[in-house]
Amino acid sequence: MSAFSSEHIHPDLRINSYGHYLRRRFGCRVSKVNVDAGFTCPNRDGSKGTGGCIYCNNVSFSPRDTLAEIPLEEQVTTGMAYHHRRLESDKFIVYFQKYTNTYASVGHLAELYQRALALPDVIGISVGTRPDCLTDEALELLTTLARDHYVCLELGLQSADDAILEQINRGHSLDDFITAVKRASGRGLDICAHLIYGFPGEQPEEFVKSADLLDSLSSITSVKLHQLHAVEGTELAAMYRRGAFDPISLEQYVNTAADFLERLPSRISIQRLYGSSPLEIRVAPQWGLKNNQMWYAVLNELKRRGSWQGCKKLAAVS
Ligand code: SF4
């Protein structure tokens, strides 16, 4: 047991980082390689909604080398070479990231996922999707693949407040998310929840309570958190320009993210603590920090407080 009352907490980082979780699980450095497999999204093509979420411009969260026209194998090979060079990663997880990566026939999904899993040094896949776009057939497919491979299902919740979900045109409810998590439980899958903080009118105390929600869903294994930020080509950017979106400050974000981590149980690993977008399309906020500086801004706040992930959770039950 570490000084932080949980063997999951990294002594320097003060959180259970996903990178260290993967190292503990696989015994080597594992990196995720993003691919664009040519999906679209039911919240854009009219089957769930049109226009998409108000902050969504997929260019903002998609590295330049992952374009659907490039064969999947080539995207993965390029990504693996980059991560191997930069981080000396040994094994890789192919991350189906762009748009809604279960939004196709199960036959097409099987072909794509299996092509990724057949590549050398690929130990698994991570599939990003909406909680209301998960058919029984897709779940069965992921369950089958998880018997021999690492499979992580990444579900976008973004906010645990239905009023905010409506305001941002998500096209699904909190209940849809909870149902999806329960349907995916007990199938050998890791489940990652995506959250955003900083929606207009959102109260920090309310956001922090989403840590309790994730705690109550025992099959959630990791979380991605980032600040709401506006990029070109989105409704949110238009709102910013007409004064209807007032971005939170870096200090507000760091404080609330640290409060959230203190409440989050240490069993849930942290995949991300910030969002980034290419400078040329970034509208607001402009904090002027690089990705690793954002990551450490939150971790240094925990250090400054003398706290760590789950410390408030542990205090609440002892
Ligand atoms: S569900 Fe995802 S891909 Fe679809 S509009 Fe929203 S953020 Fe974009």
Boltz pocket constraint, residues with backbone or C-beta under 6 A from the ligand:
constraints:
  - pocket:
      binder: B
      contacts: [[A, 41], [A, 42], [A, 43], [A, 44], [A, 51], [A, 52], [A, 53], [A, 56], [A, 57], [A, 98], [A, 99], [A, 100], [A, 130], [A, 156], [A, 169], [A, 170]]
      max_distance: 6.0
